[in-house]
Amino acid sequence: MMAASDSRHFARISDFAYRFSPFEMSTEERGALHAKNERMHVATLLRGVEFYTRLIAAM
């Protein structure tokens, strides 16, 4: 699963490029994506990891 900004490059060649991100980011964090010194808050990262942990466990 890729973030929407990456999945657009794969949508033409795969039916399985999902356009969502589990990371609830502030405007500040979204502005830092793919920028010089790309970053996000640790708490944001941990919530996203928890989402994937629950998703995989449910499969």
DSSP file (Angstrom, degrees, kcal/mol; ACC not computed):
  #  RESIDUE AA STRUCTURE BP1 BP2  ACC     N-H-->O    O-->H-N    N-H-->O    O-->H-N    TCO  KAPPA ALPHA  PHI   PSI    X-CA   Y-CA   Z-CA
    1    1 A M              0   0    0      0, 0.0     2,-0.3     0, 0.0    16,-0.1   0.000 360.0 360.0 360.0 131.4    0.0    0.0    0.0
    2    2 A M  B     -a   19   0A   0     16,-0.6    18,-1.0     1,-0.0     5,-0.0  -0.853 360.0 -99.0-120.8 154.2    1.4    3.3   -1.0
    3    3 A A    >>  -     0   0    0     -2,-0.3     4,-2.4    16,-0.1     3,-1.6  -0.320  43.5-105.9 -64.3 154.6    0.6    6.9   -0.2
    4    4 A A  H 3> S+     0   0    0      1,-0.3     4,-1.2     2,-0.2    -1,-0.1   0.832 118.6  60.0 -55.3 -35.8   -1.5    8.7   -2.7
    5    5 A S  H 34 S+     0   0    0      1,-0.2    -1,-0.3     2,-0.2     4,-0.1   0.785 114.5  35.6 -67.1 -24.9    1.5   10.7   -4.0
    6    6 A D  H X4 S+     0   0    0     -3,-1.6     3,-1.5     2,-0.1     4,-0.4   0.807 107.5  64.1 -93.5 -35.4    3.3    7.5   -4.9
    7    7 A S  H >X S+     0   0    0     -4,-2.4     4,-1.5     1,-0.3     3,-1.5   0.782  86.3  72.5 -65.3 -26.8    0.4    5.3   -6.1
    8    8 A R  T 3< S+     0   0    0     -4,-1.2     4,-0.4     1,-0.3    -1,-0.3   0.802  94.6  55.4 -58.5 -26.9   -0.4    7.6   -9.0
    9    9 A H  T <4 S+     0   0    0     -3,-1.5    -1,-0.3     1,-0.2    -2,-0.2   0.716 114.3  38.5 -77.1 -20.2    2.8    6.3  -10.7
   10   10 A F  T X> S+     0   0    0     -3,-1.5     3,-1.3    -4,-0.4     4,-1.2   0.554  89.0  89.8-106.4 -11.2    1.7    2.7  -10.4
   11   11 A A  T 3< S+     0   0    0     -4,-1.5     3,-0.1     1,-0.3    -2,-0.1   0.807  84.7  56.7 -59.9 -31.6   -2.1    3.0  -11.1
   12   12 A R  T 34 S+     0   0    0     -4,-0.4    -1,-0.3     1,-0.2    -2,-0.1   0.760 116.4  34.0 -71.6 -23.7   -1.5    2.5  -14.9
   13   13 A I  T <4 S+     0   0    0     -3,-1.3     2,-0.3     1,-0.2    -2,-0.2   0.480 119.1  42.7-112.5  -3.8    0.2   -0.8  -14.4
   14   14 A S    ><  -     0   0    0     -4,-1.2     3,-0.5    -3,-0.1    -1,-0.2  -0.999  51.9-154.2-146.8 139.9   -1.5   -2.4  -11.4
   15   15 A D  T 3  S+     0   0    0     -2,-0.3    -4,-0.1     1,-0.2    -1,-0.1   0.446  94.6  66.8 -83.8  -0.9   -5.1   -2.7  -10.1
   16   16 A F  T 3   +     0   0    0     -6,-0.2     2,-0.8     2,-0.1    -1,-0.2  -0.113  61.2 116.7-117.3  35.6   -3.7   -3.0   -6.6
   17   17 A A    <   -     0   0    0     -3,-0.5     2,-0.3    -6,-0.1    -3,-0.1  -0.888  53.5-154.8-101.9 103.5   -2.2    0.5   -6.0
   18   18 A Y        -     0   0    0     -2,-0.8     2,-1.1     1,-0.1   -16,-0.6  -0.628   7.4-144.8 -86.3 135.1   -4.3    1.9   -3.1
   19   19 A R  B     +a    2   0A   0     -2,-0.3     2,-0.3   -18,-0.1   -16,-0.1  -0.581  61.9  89.2-101.5  70.7   -4.6    5.6   -2.8
   20   20 A F        -     0   0    0     -2,-1.1    -2,-0.1   -18,-1.0   -13,-0.1  -0.983  54.3-149.2-154.4 162.4   -4.6    6.2    0.9
   21   21 A S        -     0   0    0     -2,-0.3   -19,-0.0   -18,-0.1   -18,-0.0  -1.000  12.3-147.6-134.2 136.4   -2.3    6.8    3.8
   22   22 A P  S    S+     0   0    0      0, 0.0     2,-0.6     0, 0.0    29,-0.1   0.462  70.6 105.1 -81.1   1.6   -2.9    5.7    7.4
   23   23 A F        -     0   0    0     25,-0.1     2,-1.0    26,-0.0    -2,-0.1  -0.736  61.9-151.4 -91.0 117.8   -1.0    8.7    8.7
   24   24 A E        -     0   0    0     -2,-0.6     2,-0.3    20,-0.2    23,-0.1  -0.766  30.9-176.2 -85.5 103.4   -3.2   11.5   10.1
   25   25 A M        -     0   0    0     -2,-1.0     2,-0.1     1,-0.1    15,-0.0  -0.771  24.3-126.5-110.4 147.6   -0.9   14.5    9.4
   26   26 A S     >  -     0   0    0     -2,-0.3     4,-2.6     1,-0.1     5,-0.2  -0.312  38.3-101.3 -75.0 168.2   -1.2   18.1   10.2
   27   27 A T  H  > S+     0   0    0      1,-0.2     4,-2.0     2,-0.2     5,-0.1   0.891 125.6  54.4 -57.8 -39.7   -0.9   20.7    7.4
   28   28 A E  H  > S+     0   0    0      2,-0.2     4,-0.9     1,-0.2    -1,-0.2   0.925 109.2  46.4 -60.3 -46.2    2.7   21.3    8.6
   29   29 A E  H >> S+     0   0    0      1,-0.2     3,-0.8     2,-0.2     4,-0.6   0.912 110.7  51.8 -65.9 -42.3    3.5   17.6    8.2
   30   30 A R  H >< S+     0   0    0     -4,-2.6     3,-0.9     1,-0.3    -1,-0.2   0.877 107.0  54.8 -61.4 -36.4    1.9   17.3    4.8
   31   31 A G  H 3< S+     0   0    0     -4,-2.0    -1,-0.3     1,-0.2    -2,-0.2   0.734 104.3  55.0 -67.9 -21.9    3.9   20.3    3.6
   32   32 A A  H X< S+     0   0    0     -4,-0.9     3,-1.5    -3,-0.8    -1,-0.2   0.568  81.3 111.8 -88.2  -9.6    7.1   18.5    4.6
   33   33 A L  T << S-     0   0    0     -3,-0.9     3,-0.1    -4,-0.6     7,-0.0  -0.452  92.8  -0.9 -68.7 135.1    6.4   15.4    2.5
   34   34 A H  T 3  S+     0   0    0      1,-0.2    -1,-0.3    -2,-0.2     2,-0.2   0.701 110.1 119.0  59.2  22.6    8.8   15.0   -0.4
   35   35 A A  S X  S-     0   0    0     -3,-1.5     3,-1.0     1,-0.1    -1,-0.2  -0.613  81.0 -72.4-106.4 170.9   10.5   18.2    0.6
   36   36 A K  T 3  S+     0   0    0      1,-0.3    -1,-0.1    -2,-0.2     3,-0.1  -0.453 125.9  16.8 -60.1 134.5   14.1   18.8    1.7
   37   37 A N  T 3  S-     0   0    0      1,-0.1    -1,-0.3    -2,-0.1    -4,-0.0   0.915  92.8-157.2  63.6  45.3   14.5   17.4    5.2
   38   38 A E    <   +     0   0    0     -3,-1.0     2,-0.3     1,-0.0    -5,-0.2  -0.236  27.2 150.4 -54.0 137.3   11.3   15.3    4.8
   39   39 A R        -     0   0    0    -10,-0.2     2,-0.3    -7,-0.2    -7,-0.2  -0.988  31.5-163.7-162.5 164.6    9.9   14.4    8.2
   40   40 A M        -     0   0    0     -2,-0.3     2,-0.0    -8,-0.0   -15,-0.0  -0.963  42.1 -85.7-149.4 160.9    6.8   13.6   10.3
   41   41 A H     >  -     0   0    0     -2,-0.3     4,-2.0     1,-0.1     3,-0.3  -0.367  33.8-124.4 -67.6 146.7    6.2   13.6   14.1
   42   42 A V  H  > S+     0   0    0      1,-0.2     4,-2.7     2,-0.2     5,-0.2   0.890 111.9  55.8 -58.5 -41.4    7.0   10.3   15.9
   43   43 A A  H  > S+     0   0    0      1,-0.2     4,-1.9     2,-0.2    -1,-0.2   0.879 106.6  50.7 -60.8 -38.0    3.5   10.1   17.2
   44   44 A T  H  > S+     0   0    0     -3,-0.3     4,-1.9     2,-0.2   -20,-0.2   0.925 111.0  48.5 -64.3 -45.2    2.1   10.3   13.7
   45   45 A L  H  X S+     0   0    0     -4,-2.0     4,-2.4     1,-0.2    -2,-0.2   0.918 110.0  51.2 -60.5 -45.2    4.4    7.5   12.6
   46   46 A L  H  X S+     0   0    0     -4,-2.7     4,-2.2     1,-0.2    -1,-0.2   0.870 107.9  51.8 -64.7 -37.0    3.5    5.3   15.5
   47   47 A R  H  X S+     0   0    0     -4,-1.9     4,-1.8     2,-0.2    -1,-0.2   0.893 110.8  49.1 -65.3 -38.2   -0.2    5.7   14.8
   48   48 A G  H  X S+     0   0    0     -4,-1.9     4,-2.1     2,-0.2    -2,-0.2   0.896 110.0  50.3 -66.3 -40.6    0.4    4.7   11.2
   49   49 A V  H  X S+     0   0    0     -4,-2.4     4,-2.4     1,-0.2    -2,-0.2   0.902 108.6  53.0 -63.2 -41.0    2.4    1.6   12.3
   50   50 A E  H  X S+     0   0    0     -4,-2.2     4,-2.4     2,-0.2    -1,-0.2   0.890 106.2  53.9 -61.8 -39.5   -0.4    0.7   14.6
   51   51 A F  H  X S+     0   0    0     -4,-1.8     4,-2.5     1,-0.2    -2,-0.2   0.953 110.9  44.7 -58.5 -50.5   -2.9    0.9   11.7
   52   52 A Y  H  X S+     0   0    0     -4,-2.1     4,-2.6     1,-0.2     5,-0.2   0.868 110.8  54.9 -64.5 -35.7   -0.8   -1.5    9.6
   53   53 A T  H  X S+     0   0    0     -4,-2.4     4,-2.1     2,-0.2    -1,-0.2   0.934 111.9  43.3 -61.2 -46.4   -0.3   -3.9   12.6
   54   54 A R  H  X S+     0   0    0     -4,-2.4     4,-1.5     2,-0.2    -2,-0.2   0.883 113.1  53.0 -66.9 -38.7   -4.1   -4.1   13.1
   55   55 A L  H  X S+     0   0    0     -4,-2.5     4,-0.6    -5,-0.2     3,-0.2   0.941 111.7  44.1 -62.0 -48.5   -4.7   -4.5    9.4
   56   56 A I  H >< S+     0   0    0     -4,-2.6     3,-1.0     1,-0.2    -1,-0.2   0.893 111.7  53.3 -65.8 -40.0   -2.2   -7.4    9.0
   57   57 A A  H 3< S+     0   0    0     -4,-2.1    -1,-0.2     1,-0.2    -2,-0.2   0.813 106.1  54.5 -64.8 -28.9   -3.5   -9.1   12.2
   58   58 A A  H 3<        0   0    0     -4,-1.5    -1,-0.2     1,-0.2    -2,-0.2   0.621 360.0 360.0 -80.3 -12.5   -7.1   -8.9   10.8
   59   59 A M    <<        0   0    0     -3,-1.0    -1,-0.2    -4,-0.6    -2,-0.1   0.474 360.0 360.0 -79.2 360.0   -6.1  -10.7    7.5
